[in-house]
Amino acid sequence: MATVLLAGCAGVARAPGAVPQATQTPWIITATPQQADTGRATNTANWENLYVVLYEQSSPSVVHITTRTRVWSFFRGVDVQAGSGSGFIFDAQGHIITNNHVVAGAEQVDVIFADGTSLPAIVVGSDAYNDLAVLRVEGAPTELIRPLPLGESHNLKVGMRVAAIGNPFGLDRTLTTGVISALGRTIEREDEAALGEMIQTDAAINPGNSGGPLLNLRGEVIGVNTSIRSPSGGSVGIGFAVPVDTLKRVAPELIRRGRYEHPWLGFNAYEITQELADFLKLPVNKGLLIAQLQAGGPADLAGVRGASQRLRTNFGTLLVGGDILVALDDQPIQTRDDMTIYLENHKRVGDVVQMTLIREGAQIALEATLQARPQ
């Protein structure tokens, strides 16, 4: 079963700090049935009116993003390929949020607003790891700049109702509804480190929904739709969104400097398995066996020890004898993804992290000041 990035529609070749104050005022959406019977009919009218009002207030802030890229084909020479995705207005300055994979590599990006106005856009900044990008459109009429209010994602619960608005298969501003199906999901990606703390929803999202908002019933953005899990490439009710708390952390940096600095410890390590632990007679069977340190990196400056010898084994040549990382800030670390996800979601560059290590059979603790991961 594949994880599918959602940029694209029919004819698309590409497969996939402070938040601006303007985004902080939620709209008040009140569901008032006009002529409803009691009981079930009243309930139905309430829900219908709630979604109607949510769509009417939110959809004008959702945009359709199209891209054009020139690629080389052996048989056809230079070919122009088109792509499509979604986005939404982020602030009063006209910045637009979408997914990085929607605009990555594009030579031309255009934004189509709700009234059909199409304007060229530039990519202000992008972050491949979090799959987020910020666009800016110059000269958009003031009445089209309607930022969506931002909610919170740290207090979400499974079962909460949500709505997604986007442009699946190029069908502008399509509304789908559902619930939060799970929280804290980790998405494995072929070209990037695993992305953690994702929101899972059964609201139908499809190719072209990428970059569109996932909304709560107050009309607040709680996530940015980014991918689906599907054996066919279409929606089977398992979609994922980048949490809005991540967006709040990353987007202002993308606007300010064009990139987001990722916290980094500066070492290479082996993931310890039971087989490796038995072979090397390690004192633990889970954790990271540190092999190489980046000179002048956080771990090196903190006094972490790397490998002391090379060992030829059935596993290949191993660098052994280094410290074993088993926890960060008392959070167990078993894999490289565990480490990356913890640092990304809980730490910033310049923060101090406590490393729990095993050295020569004894547990020790060292503190490291996180640096920015090299580009």
N, C-alpha and C positions, 0 to 999 in steps of 0.2 A: 504494500500500500504506500502510495507516494504522498509527500507533502508538496503541494502545488502553490507556487506564488501566483497571485491573482491578477497581475497586469495582463491586459489583452482583451480583445473581442474578436469578432469575425474578421478574418483577414489580417490578423496581427501576427507578426513573426517573432517578436521578442517575448520569450517566456519570462514566463517570468525568467543666588541666581534668581530671577524673579520672572513669573509669567506675566505678560502684559495685562494691565488691570482690566482692559476691555473684555477679557475673556472670563472675568470672575463673577459676573452678574447673571444668575440663571433665569431663564424665562419661567413664568408661572403658568403652568398648563392645568386648566380646570376642566374636568369632564362633567358636563351638565346635559343629560338627555332632554330632548325637547318634549316629546310625547311618548312616555314609556309606561308600560304596565308595571305592576309590582313584580318582585321575585326575579325569575330568570331573565325576563325581558328587560328589566331595569339594569341588571348586570351587563347584559349584552350591549345595551345602548351606551352605558358608561364606558365600556372598553372601546367600542367603536369610536365614540366621540373623542376619547383620549388619544387614540392613534391618529385620527383625522387632524386634530389640533397640533399634535407633535409634528406630523409631516408638514403641515402648512407653515409652521414656524421654523422648522429646521431645514427643509429641502432647499430654500433659496440660498443657503450658505454652502451647499454642496456643489462642487464643480466637476466638469468632465475634462480630463487631461489627455491630450493626444501628443504623440511624439513621432519624429521621423529620424531615421538613421540610415546612413549609406553603408552598405556592406559589399564585400567582394565575392562574386560568384564565379567559379571556374568556367561555367558555361555561358553566363549572361554578363560577365564583367561587373561593373558597379551597379548595384541594385538598391533601390530605396525601399526600406521596410517601415511599416507604420506600427505604432503601439498605442494602447489606450488604457486608462486607469481612472481613478477617482481621487478627490481631494476635498478639503474644506477650508474655509476662511478662518484664520487663527487669531488675527488681531486687527486693530483699526488702521494699521499701516498697510494692510492688504497682503500680508504674508499668508501663504497657503501651505498646508501640511499635506504630504502624500508619502508614499513608500519610496525608499531609495531605488528599489528594483523597477519602479515605474519609469524613472527618468535616467537611470544609469546608462551612460554611453550615448544618450540621445544628442543629436546635433541641433534639433529644433524641438521646442516644447511650446505648446499652445494651451491656453485655459479657456474653456467655454463655460460661461456663466449661465445662471438659470433662465435668463431672458434671451439666450442665444448669442449674446455678445462674445466674440472670440478675440483674444488678445495674446500676443507672444509673451512668454514668461522666461525668466532666468532662474537658474538653480543657485540660490543663496548659499546653501550648505547642505551636506548630506552625510549620513553615517550608515555605512554598510552593516555594521554589527547589529544595530537596533532596527535596521531597515526603515529609516526615517529620512525624509528630505524636506527642505523648506524652499518654496518658490516665491518669487515676487513678480507682480504684474504692474507695469507702469501705466498710468493714465486710465485706470478703471473708474467709471462713474461712481461717485460717493454712495449712491443708493444701492449699489451692488455689494459694497463692503459691509457685510453683516457677519461679524465673528460669532462662531458657536461658543457658548459657555462651556467651560471645562469643569467636569466633576472630579471625583476621586476614585482611585481603584484599590487602595489598600483596605477599604472597608466593604468590599463587595462580598456577596454571599451567593453560593450556588442556588439556583432557583429563581433569582431575580429576573424580571422581565426586561428584555432589551429590544432595540430596533436598529437595523442597519440600513443606511441609505447610500447608494452608489450607482455605478453605471455598468452592471453586468452585461457582457456581450454588446456593449454600446447602447444599451437601453437606459437613457438618461434618468437619473434620480428615481431609481426603483426602491421601494420600501419593502423590507422583509422583517419579520418579527420572530421572536423566540425567547429563550431563557439563557442565562449563564449555565453552561453544562458542567464546567469544572474550572478550577483556578490553579495557578502555579504550574502549568504545563511547561515541559521543556521540548522545544522543537529542534530536531536534528537537521542540520543543513550540510549539503555537500561542500559548499565553497566558503563557509564561515563557521566560526565556533558556534556551539549550541546556544540557542536563545531561550532563556528561562523566564519564569514567572508570567507566562502568557495566559490570556483569558481564552477559554474555549466556549463556543456558543453553537447552538443549533439553528440560529437565524440563518436562513439560506444566503450564502455568499458564493459568488462564482467568478470566473475570469472577468476582469474589468472592475471588480469591487475593490481592488487593492488601493489603499490610501484613503478610503472613505471612512466616515465615523461610525463607531458603535455607540449608541446612545442609551441612557437610562430613560425612564418614563417622565423625567423632568426636563428632557431635552438637552441634557448635559453630555458631553463627550466623555466616555469612560474608556475608550480604546480606539486604536486605528487598525482596521481590518487589513490583514496581510497575507494569509495563506489558508489553505484547506487541506485536509487529509482525505484523499480520494483515490480509489483504484482506477477511476475512469477519467479524472480531470474535471468532473462536474461535482456539484454539491451533493453530499450524502449526509449533511447535517453535522459535520465536524469542521468547524471553522475556528480560526485563531486571530486574536487581536493583540497588538502591542498595548500594554496598560497605559492609561493617561498619565499616571505618576511618572512613568519613564519619559513620556512626551514632555512633561513639564520640566524635567531635568535636562533633556537633550536639546529641545528646540531653541531655547534662548541662547545656548552656546553656538548652535548652527547659525543663528541670525547675527550674533556678535562677531564670530571669528571664522565661520564657514566650516567648522569641524568640531567634533566632540572628542575631548581627551579621555582616553580609557585608562583606569588605574591598572598598574602593572607591578609585579614583584621581581621580574627579571631573572628567571631561571628556566631551564629545561628539565623535565623529570619523566620517569617511567611510572605508569600506573601499576601498582602492585596487585597481582592476582595471587590466589592460593598456590598455583604452580610455581610462580616466580618466588614467592616467599619460602616455599619448601626448598627450592633449588639453591637459593642464596642463604638459607637459614636465617631469615630475617625475623626480628622479634614481633612483628605485626604482619597481618595478611591483607591489610587495606591501607591505602595512603599513597603518597607520591614520593618515590625514591629520587632525590635530587641528583642530577647528573652534572649539569653545567651551569655555572653562574655567569651572568652578564657583568663584566667588570664595571664597578661604579654604580651598579643597579641597587635597588632597595634591599634585596636579600643579601647581596654581597656586603653592603655597608652595615647591615644588621649583624653580620658575623655568621651567617649560615655557611655550612661547609658543603662543597660539591664533592664529586667523585675523587677518590684517591688512587684508583687503579683501573686498568682495562682488563676485562676478563673475556676470553673466547669461550662461547658456550653454544649449545644447540639453538639458543635464541638469537644467535649472532654475537657480535662484540658488544658487551655491556660495560658501561661506566659505573663502577660500584664503589661503595665505601662512603657515600655521602649521607647527609642527614635525611630523615624521613619526615615529611610534613603530614600531620594527621588532623590538624584543626586550625581554623582561623577564627579568632575571637570566640573560642569554645564551640564553634560550629564544625562538626565533623567534615573532613574533606577526604573523599575516596578517589575522585577522578579529576582530570584537568578541567572538565566541564564544571564540576562542583566549584572549583576555585574561581573560574572565570565568572560564573553566574553570581556567586557570592560577592565578588569584588564589584561587578557591574551594578548590582542592585542595592548594595549597602554601603559602598565606599566611593569617595571621590579622590582625584589626584591631590596629594598633600595630606591626606588622612593617615593616621597611624593604625596599623593592624597588628594584633598579637598573633605570632606564629607558634603553635605547639608542635615541637619536633621530637623525634626519637634520635638520640646520638649515642652510639656505643651502648645500646640497651637501656639507656636512661632517658626519661622525659625532661625536656628543657623548654623554656619559653623565651622568645626573642621578639623585640618590637621592630617593625620596619615602617618607614615613611614611604608611602606609595608615590611612584613617579608615573608620568604619562607613557603609555605604550608607544614605542617607536612607530612611525608611519610605515 
